Amino acid sequence: MATRLGLSLPQNRQYDIGRDVPDVARAAERIGYDSLWVYERALYPEPAGQGLYGIEGLPWPDAYRGVADPLVTLALAAAVTERVRLGSSVLVAPLHQPFQLAKAFASLDAASGGRVVAGFGTGWSLDEYAASGVRPIAERGKVLDEIIEVCRAVWGPDPVRYDGRLTKIESAVVGPKPARPIPILLAASNKKALTRLVDHADGWLPVGTGVEQLATQWQRVQDLAAERGRKEPIETVLRVNAVHTAKPYDAPDRAPFQGSPDQIVEDLVTHAAIGLEEILVDLQTTPRDGRELQDVAAEVYEKARAAGV
């Protein structure tokens, strides 16, 4: 069975969100992509005191200056598409009030006819948590646990009841309901996060940084699932952050998914061989506008399918 292919929607600051998101969404569905995805970056600290991913001295990429809201972006795409799934990889869930987040996802799923995938992560930015976190960053895992529980409750049958640290629902009718159960996928790499995934989520959202590392991580997930007696399959959507160049990148230090469409597809082929169900390709960093993004996305899709992905 062929690997499903997804495309990231244009959220970065070079794009005209109101025009380019609908245009790219329509084009991606027409080209044949199976899904459309968003990510979340709430702000860009200036000067950046904390390095990228919390790594001292690692600069934040310029692309993070002005990233459009993920759920607004998905709503724009939902309105102009009929078939593609609509997902977040990832939304930094503890930056959102649990009940309102659950309600927004339910409304989006109802509006799209059951096409939404809720992809959550805990994030790492101290500045984002200072601006928007519902609790301090040290409590982000506990907040994510409650968000998952609140989502399941709000999306489930009425009357909804929930008694948590952040959320109290005595007994209420909460609508609209999702068109079908919304899958919750989690970004996870350490033991604690992987345990949360295996015990409470529907799937996993890894990032492609190399074939061997990914294969090892996937084996860890499967081993932990077996150890904890999980019977349900784990859905997988691999995110690859591609850096497209018109000409091949021929330096020896080429990173995975960096270079020409042919080079990006070479890496897609090797990563697809691991057996994950879906690969989400984020191509939005280097194109100058939505039209160029559509052209690159079409070329990568056609070459990937021709190569057997």
C-alpha positions, -999 to 999 in steps of 0.1 A, spaced: 0 0 0 14 34 -10 24 58 18 -1 87 22 14 121 14 5 153 32 15 189 26 20 218 50 -1 248 44 15 282 39 16 300 74 50 318 72 53 355 68 61 356 31 26 344 23 -7 362 19 -27 340 43 -62 349 30 -53 342 -6 -25 316 -5 -40 292 21 -71 286 0 -52 285 -32 -26 260 -20 -53 239 -3 -73 236 -35 -42 229 -55 -29 202 -31 -62 184 -32 -62 185 -70 -26 173 -72 -34 143 -51 -21 150 -16 -40 131 11 -38 157 38 -30 193 48 -12 203 79 -4 233 101 21 239 129 22 264 158 47 291 166 30 317 189 57 344 188 93 352 179 113 366 209 136 395 200 163 394 212 160 356 214 173 348 249 165 311 248 179 292 218 158 271 194 144 240 211 159 253 243 195 247 229 218 275 240 231 295 211 210 279 184 192 308 166 155 308 158 149 305 120 137 337 104 107 318 91 92 319 127 87 356 125 49 358 121 34 323 118 -4 324 112 -27 308 138 -30 270 131 -67 266 136 -76 297 116 -54 284 88 -71 249 89 -105 266 88 -95 285 56 -84 252 41 -115 233 53 -138 257 35 -123 251 1 -116 213 2 -137 182 2 -114 151 6 -81 158 23 -76 153 60 -68 184 80 -42 181 108 -19 199 132 18 188 135 20 201 160 -2 224 180 14 234 213 -16 223 233 -7 238 268 -7 273 252 -45 268 249 -74 267 275 -85 230 274 -123 234 270 -120 261 243 -94 240 224 -117 209 225 -147 230 213 -127 246 184 -115 211 171 -151 198 174 -165 227 154 -138 223 127 -144 186 124 -182 191 122 -177 218 95 -153 196 74 -174 165 76 -150 145 98 -116 153 84 -97 167 114 -66 152 131 -56 167 164 -18 166 166 -5 179 200 29 186 215 41 203 247 65 228 231 97 241 246 97 279 244 98 298 277 87 330 259 56 313 245 46 299 279 51 333 295 28 349 270 1 322 266 6 291 288 -23 281 309 2 269 336 40 273 339 61 253 314 72 229 342 36 216 343 32 212 306 29 174 307 1 175 333 -17 201 313 -15 180 281 -29 150 301 -59 171 311 -63 185 275 -66 150 261 -92 140 288 -112 172 283 -112 167 245 -125 131 249 -152 143 273 -163 173 252 -163 153 220 -183 125 236 -220 121 245 -240 147 265 -243 156 293 -206 163 295 -190 161 330 -154 167 339 -136 176 371 -99 185 366 -73 209 379 -80 235 351 -114 224 339 -147 220 358 -178 209 338 -207 201 362 -231 188 336 -236 204 302 -247 200 267 -217 209 245 -220 211 207 -215 208 179 -201 173 182 -173 161 159 -186 143 128 -166 112 141 -141 105 168 -112 129 162 -79 110 164 -53 125 188 -17 121 177 12 132 199 48 143 193 69 122 217 105 110 220 113 105 257 100 76 278 74 97 297 59 112 265 60 78 247 41 62 276 14 90 274 12 83 237 8 45 240 -17 48 269 -38 77 258 -34 87 222 -43 73 187 -10 80 170 26 93 168 40 124 151 78 119 146 101 143 128 124 130 100 160 137 109 175 105 95 165 70 86 184 51 113 172 73 141 136 72 129 137 34 126 151 31 162 124 55 175 96 36 158 109 3 172 109 19 207 72 29 203 62 -5 191 82 -22 219 66 0 246 31 -6 231 37 -44 234 51 -40 269 20 -21 280 -5 -44 263 -18 -20 238 -40 -37 213 -50 -8 190 -27 1 161 -7 33 164 -13 57 135 19 74 123 24 107 104 61 116 98 68 153 95 97 162 72 109 198 72 122 201 36 146 229 24 140 231 -13 166 244 -37 162 247 -75 196 230 -81 209 198 -64 227 205 -31 261 188 -36 279 196 -4 289 165 17 270 179 48 236 178 30 209 173 57 179 150 51 153 166 28 176 194 18 181 201 -19 164 196 -53 130 178 -57 149 147 -68 170 148 -36 140 154 -14 123 124 -31 154 102 -26 150 108 12 113 102 10 119 68 -5 143 57 22 121 70 50 89 55 35 107 21 36 104 21 74 67 15 70 50 46 85 16 52 71 19 89 61 46 115 54 38 151 58 62 173 36 67 209 48 80 228 17 69 263 27 102 277 40 119 286 7 92 295 -19 86 332 -23 48 330 -26 19 306 -28 22 301 -66 58 289 -62 49 266 -33 22 250 -55 47 244 -83 73 228 -59 46 207 -42 33 194 -75 68 184 -87 77 167 -54 44 148 -54 47 136 -90 83 125 -85 75 108 -52 47 87 -67 68 79 -97 95 66 -73 70 43 -56 63 63 -25 
